[in-house]
Amino acid sequence: MSVNPSYYIMSLVMQALAVIAGIVVHESAHALVAYLLGDRTARSRGRVSFNPLHHIDPFGTVLLPLLMLAAGGPVFAFAKPVPVNLRNLKHPKRDELLVALAGPASNIVLACLGAALLAVLFNSPVPVVGATFPASEIFDFCLTLISVNLSLAFFNLIPLPPLDGSSILVPFLKGRALSTYYEIQRYAMPILIVVLYLLPYITGIDLIGLYFDVTVYPLYELLVRVALGL
């Protein structure tokens, strides 16, 4: 069955906008929480901002997702790292965890806002199904915004450096173990490539897909059902 080119292009545009919005909010949340906990480094560099240009990494946000899309595998993106000086934090280990979790938490909030907008549209006196632009496109964008942000949130909660979930381990590490943890961060990209591509290819086991089956997809269905009153 052929795909309508205009629909395909519109879908890609919606996904790109949702990813950019998710990344901007995610990185700004890291910077804002770091600032509130005593570190001004990220804020002084303009990272508490909704301007995408302050966060976009040419390779990680643009080129890498396009290459992965062309390869037909899982697609993920990353922005410029938010600089955090742990010495400025009052409780470094605890506050590092709070700064890390702020990103995924902000994506979940953004997904909930998408669901709230979806509910408003669905209960609007103006019919959405079969409606002309922009109502139907906004409806579709809300669904994309929910799914993309839930994916960003739970992907970043995977406990692999430098993903945010790896910071969950920090409060429990000391001495050499903590040093080793920070050393592993240098090999983060090869580790992610192995988990996302080589492991499913060799073993036929899609760990990310299995993980999303019990996190992203059930929560997505819940938010949409609540928004639509189902």
ABEGO torsion letter per residue (X at the ends): XBBBAAAAAAAAAAAAAAAAAAAAAAAAAAAAAAAAAGBAAAAAAGABBABAAAABBAAAAAAAAAAAAAAGBBBBBBBBBBBBBAAABABAAAAAAAAAAAAAAAAAAAAAAAAAAAAAAAABABBABGBBOAAAAAAAAAAAAAAAAAAAAAAAABBBOABAAAAAAAAABBEAAAAAAAAAAAAAAAAAAAAAAAAAAAAGBBAAAAAAAAAAAAAAAAAAAAAAGX
